[in-house]
């Protein structure tokens, strides 16, 4: 039997969780959905959040923004009102944290029920989640729990508007204090994350080139500036490379030069550019990614039964309600969710 148009559209659309209602998530979503660069063939997405808050955001944009934005009345919204009514911009806390936690939970349910092909999430504030009693390091960990996985992988991907080259950086450790990185890192963890990064890059290149950043300055300087590289990381990478002959693997490399070829490829495409880089901790990977591609980078969650993307910026409480938030990163997240979920 031929499925109805409604059923087909439901399976093919994106689901968007609107993030913290006191932040810029709704603003950047409305701007991104009105951007003419949005994939023309993409059906209207389903937004999960508070329709009244969306309307208030749109009313504020009429006063403060010259950038086109979507009309909430023209959008599909799974309406989950903020308890007590819409919040003032920047008024983050228990109410905003609980609202966006519930929106994310419902959005995942919809995707897992085949009501969407991929999930896009607007930014949340961890402290607001914590005030509401939801003690998670971030959305990635909650997504893994909802999908029945122990963990998921955090990849940042971006396509250069100048060259069309794709920057891919995957994090081995994510939201943990810097003092815990060395104790959390292990050969097994690095190997598993290399597998994930290689699997992603093989979608675009049958013989990808991967780089791995060292943990210590100068990648340990042969044990003079740290021992992790010489004690186990170098030998692990050698073994992994032998098991994956189709992948060109280099590392551990000095972290301060590991992204230089990526910077060159971002502005002027070069043959030596890597297909992916493995960063051992959060800021090691995110500093170069955000310097190169702040408006284009997309936080992509791998290892789930569905694809999830998110813009590479936070809630912007300091500028919420001013109409100045840029929708470029949210647009990039929507584009990435649509393109990557086709494969």
Steps between C-alpha positions, in 0.01 A plus 500: 500500500637844411558709813309823534675830437463587868671178608777546245559859609505403866775246443704738285481822698744622761401537864634813672515533881495872574751513786492727804197733470694783668778484241543561128391155381159608375641813336768317302251228404250752360779674309644176364161377379452821300845484341483434123803270531292245688478177293222561249388136501474482879141467629389728783660386827319423824598735782473380859453780751267776611294667229424800720871553557561473126236767437656728761840450335354591160330810642831611647680440170251726323627780722871429512611306191542577132568134419210295355348241732231236480148564626422260789142469376632340179707237682424150627541513878458228762381745764643439849439830683749635750339452843388840621522658157779628273819619669676831464816487284797402713284378791664158515451269793285217625200575278699542181717198575206271564313623192783436255580166667141387435513633144816303425352184652185530289697580184704181541181300551363635172813416301516152651134454402587578135339841519819656363819394326745693720510727804625859523538655843527865592740586788426427865668619821639227722459710814129544425460125457678448831276752677202302372650178638622356170864416576653436159828636362317600182249402234725231352489293819121533529460399136707186557287409801173551315625287211618219727873552449775534761666777306500688171768684306527874448619601154529856371463533125499805276512568127715792389298759307821590313622157389226246575748299707355325806667543839438208740620489861387231743552526876621205706398655833232767523351680798745420778745718695846530346650338811313176425591466133820299550333255739196449275701446181576139420613294205155342472323838499731651238464191281120514515495868411741440211259237370214751511700775328624265230147372440372854451785605270467185288161633392681768299835338412581127462858566614478775764793669670463540876712696746517446877607779733730419790398566857806695612690799357712390202322160531710428806842582348609134528393482862653829608167688519266213581501124475160399360614513137809285552340262751190396305358746245764461227493120514119498497489714187755276330289191575179670389662609174614146425141376543362771270728510193252710299537786748810720508560574868746752642566574864534577774579847363587817692160652579613855417564408135250217449236728340733710280424310180129526583531878524670506161231279346222710647618806306684342205429137426814284516561134428670433834196593708380227740155346482472495878684589818470330838527740794563352843305758701232763456684828458787343308255432221252782543742793502626440143153401376339819631785720380466360150127440468297656778192568286532182292599236757238247603504283810407155370419207728608161363436153638124535550217339305433844350709799393506810717650839421522826690647846435850558631408776745331542834177649629611864465312617808691830487354587157164321526212727401721749316438353155871486416566124521624358170310206356794370291607221736141379546458502123820295471362254757177463301689456174734241655212304655322489166805408291664251736177316584447414132785245503 
